[in-house]
Amino acid sequence: MNSIQRVTGTQDFFPEDLAKVDYVTRIFKEVCEVHDYHQYDTPTFEYTRLFKRGIGETTDIVNKEMFTFIPRQDGGEEESITLKPEGTASIVRLYNQYSLNNKKPPLKLFYHIPCFRNERNQKGRFKEFHQFGIEVFGSDSATVDAEVIILAYRFFEKLGIVDKIELEINSVGSFESRKAYNEKLREFLRPNFDNLCETCKDRFEKNPMRIIDCKEHNCQQITKNAPLMIDNLYEDEKKHFEKLKKLLDIANVKYKVNPYIVRGLDYYTKTAFEFISKDIGSQATVCGGGRYDGLVAELGGPDVTGIGFGLGRERLIMMLDELGKMPKFETKYDLYIATLGEDADFKSFEIVNNLRQKGIVCDKDHVGKSLKAQMKYADDKNANYTLMLGDNEIASGKAMLKNMKTSEQQEVNLSTFEEDFIKLVKA
């Protein structure tokens, strides 16, 4: 009988994998806290209508990628729920449900969450993945836009990869300016409507600007000379974008303007940005975000502005590995006690138990290995010291402690060993 395998598009995590997760998570939290962001969290699933309204029904996420189901029809629960495909909509729901607009603005928060999308299997993409994200509510200033971008930039600096990533920025205008632009874009696209892919034909009326973002070759050829949103901004939107660029210059953050950045979610307004890596095989977006000034109200809250970004943890770790920027992690292991005999078994158990309560990482034999096999095991575990304990040592009250790094040995008194060893380790 074949053994059951993990679901395609998911991952198992070993200790060395989790060490990498802990590393990037710790640095992300440190950078967020320096910028006065505080951690929030939301459930793994939400009502489906949240994502349909929040992300947009014309997006690939809603149309093709969500895991949606009705939990218990026999229990009267007939409204469908969806595993969270991204973080922003849930955070906005939380913001509205708990009236966080009553807090003094701006409200600045971050999160680290699991997300779920029915993605095609390919490098760096998973059906279950994890996302770092930040959101800011209550300020429409370009200084907040700059801060959000700079926070991501500083994170990449701390990881040692900022020179391997290119920041691209754009302005996608407001809902009002986009309305006029969309009409102009439809006029440009109409003669080639029949040559658009089926997805873009559907976008033509609902959200034609998303056609600019299509990856199909035919659509890219059709739109290569299309009018661009950045050339059709209202005056206040132009000023906002120019101020953003000046602020990034002040912070010495390098960027380039890419007028083709649209982002894959319908809620973006004004600032949109992406951090692009060109060093992990094909070009890939490592981090993306932007402003979403109408989303809070769209989801039933007050007319409050917002901006944020999402950053895929798996893709980030893959990039660090491939660039050789992931540190080597060694498990701390202070002491292994090699035992022979029943009395030594009890005594070693006592020592290990006491030392662990003092924060000393240690262990003993549990499976009856030979002394030679125990020493090999201690070496494999990279133990700093090994204490050799048998019936003779119990009788004499003295034992040999071996430094596994230098091979030096010293005689120790078992009566004071625990206290002496703690001093030795913490010296």
Buried (B, 14 or more C-beta within 10 A) or exposed (E): EEEEEEEEBEBEEEEEEEBBBEBBBEBBBEBBEEBEBEEBEBEEBBEBEBBBBBBBEBBBBBEEBBBBEEEEEEEEEEEBBBBBBBBBBBBBBBBBEEEBBEEEBBBBBBBBBEBBBBBEEEEBBBBBBBBBBBBBBBBBBBEBBBBBBBBBBBBBBBBBBBEBBBBBBBBBBBEEBBEEBBEBBBEBBEEEEEEBBEBBBBBBEEBBBBBBBBEBEEBBEBBEEBBBBBEBBEEEBBEBBEBBBEBBEEEEBEBEEBBBBBBBBBBBBBBBBBBBBEEBEEEBBBBBBBBBBBBBBBBEBEEBBBBBBBBBBBBBBBBBEBBEEBEEEEEEBBBBBBBBBEBBBEBBBEBBEBBEEEEBBBBBBEEEBEEEEBBEBBEEBEBBBBBBBBBEBBEEEBBBBBEBEEEEEEEBEBEEBBEEBBEBBEE
